[in-house]
Amino acid sequence: QVQLVESGGGLVQAGGSLRLSCAASVTIFSINAMGWYRQAPGKERELVALITSPVDTKYADSVKGRFTISTDNAKNTVNLQMNSLKPEDTAVYYCNALRGYPAMSYWGKGTLVTVSS
């Protein structure tokens, strides 16, 4: 079982930055992959960024060059640095972890990011 707790959401003006963090209840060395997803009102949940073990990253085209995913192994956290935010980035952002073989998927409760124009 993996508990994930997100933090760092809030209200920001377009062009601003936010940093999201997701704390895992287990060592992230035991996790196959961690990612950030988002769901805007009336839309499906979509992948924003993914980081795998060994380290490889993947980003949605809409956030490439603006968002950066990283891990802090000492704190067992995965972070999402979001720069040059746009109103269309407004959504609830969820942390996800895949662990084990076969992999089980775990979700945080989400954190709201609102970007005003």
C-alpha positions as CSV (number, residue, x, y, z in Angstrom):
1,Q,0.0,0.0,0.0
2,V,1.2,3.5,-0.9
3,Q,-0.2,6.7,0.4
4,L,0.4,9.8,-1.6
5,V,-0.2,13.4,-0.4
6,E,0.0,16.3,-2.7
7,S,0.7,19.9,-1.8
8,G,1.5,23.2,-3.4
9,G,-1.6,24.0,-5.4
10,G,-3.2,27.4,-5.4
11,L,-4.1,30.5,-7.4
12,V,-1.6,32.1,-9.7
13,Q,-1.7,34.6,-12.5
14,A,-0.9,33.6,-16.0
15,G,2.8,33.6,-16.6
16,G,3.5,32.7,-13.0
17,S,5.0,29.6,-11.4
18,L,4.0,27.0,-8.9
19,R,5.7,23.9,-7.5
20,L,3.7,20.8,-6.6
21,S,5.0,18.2,-4.3
22,C,3.8,14.6,-3.7
23,A,5.0,12.8,-0.6
24,A,5.0,9.0,-0.7
25,S,4.6,6.8,2.3
26,V,7.2,4.4,1.1
27,T,10.7,4.8,-0.3
28,I,10.5,5.9,-3.9
29,F,13.2,3.4,-4.7
30,S,10.5,0.8,-4.4
31,I,8.2,2.6,-6.9
32,N,8.4,1.8,-10.6
33,A,7.1,5.1,-11.8
34,M,5.6,8.3,-10.5
35,G,3.6,10.8,-12.4
36,W,1.4,13.9,-12.3
37,Y,-2.0,13.9,-14.0
38,R,-4.6,16.6,-14.2
39,Q,-8.3,16.8,-14.7
40,A,-10.0,20.0,-15.8
41,P,-13.8,20.5,-15.3
42,G,-15.7,18.5,-17.9
43,K,-12.5,16.8,-19.2
44,E,-10.9,13.5,-18.8
45,R,-7.8,13.0,-16.6
46,E,-4.6,13.3,-18.6
47,L,-1.0,12.6,-18.1
48,V,1.1,15.7,-17.4
49,A,4.5,14.3,-16.6
50,L,6.0,10.9,-15.7
51,I,9.3,9.8,-14.2
52,T,10.5,6.2,-14.1
53,S,13.1,4.1,-12.5
54,P,15.8,4.1,-13.9
55,V,15.4,7.8,-14.5
56,D,13.5,8.7,-17.6
57,T,10.9,11.4,-18.1
58,K,8.0,12.0,-20.3
59,Y,5.8,15.1,-20.7
60,A,2.6,16.0,-22.4
61,D,3.2,18.1,-25.4
62,S,1.2,20.9,-23.9
63,V,3.7,21.3,-21.0
64,K,7.0,20.5,-22.6
65,G,9.5,23.3,-21.9
66,R,7.4,24.7,-19.1
67,F,7.0,21.9,-16.5
68,T,9.8,19.8,-14.9
69,I,9.3,16.6,-13.0
70,S,11.9,15.5,-10.4
71,T,12.3,13.4,-7.4
72,D,13.8,14.0,-4.0
73,N,15.0,10.6,-2.9
74,A,15.8,11.7,0.7
75,K,12.3,13.0,1.2
76,N,10.5,10.4,-0.9
77,T,8.8,13.1,-2.9
78,V,8.1,13.8,-6.6
79,N,7.9,17.4,-7.5
80,L,6.4,19.3,-10.5
81,Q,7.9,22.7,-11.2
82,M,5.4,24.6,-13.3
83,N,6.5,27.8,-15.1
84,S,4.9,30.1,-17.6
85,L,1.5,28.9,-16.4
86,K,-1.5,29.4,-18.7
87,P,-5.2,29.6,-17.9
88,E,-5.6,26.2,-19.7
89,D,-3.4,24.6,-17.0
90,T,-6.2,25.1,-14.5
91,A,-7.1,21.7,-13.1
92,V,-7.0,19.4,-10.2
93,Y,-3.5,17.8,-10.3
94,Y,-3.1,14.2,-9.0
95,C,0.0,12.3,-8.1
96,N,0.2,8.7,-9.2
97,A,2.6,5.9,-8.3
98,L,3.0,2.5,-10.0
99,R,4.6,-0.2,-7.7
100,G,5.2,-3.9,-7.9
101,Y,5.0,-6.6,-10.5
102,P,2.3,-6.7,-11.7
103,A,2.2,-2.9,-11.1
104,M,-0.5,-1.6,-8.8
105,S,-1.6,2.0,-9.3
106,Y,-2.0,4.4,-6.4
107,W,-3.5,8.0,-6.4
108,G,-3.4,11.0,-4.2
109,K,-6.5,13.1,-3.5
110,G,-5.4,15.9,-5.7
111,T,-4.5,19.6,-5.4
112,L,-6.2,22.4,-7.2
113,V,-4.3,24.7,-9.5
114,T,-6.1,27.8,-10.8
115,V,-4.4,30.1,-13.3
116,S,-6.1,33.4,-13.8
117,S,-5.8,35.4,-17.0
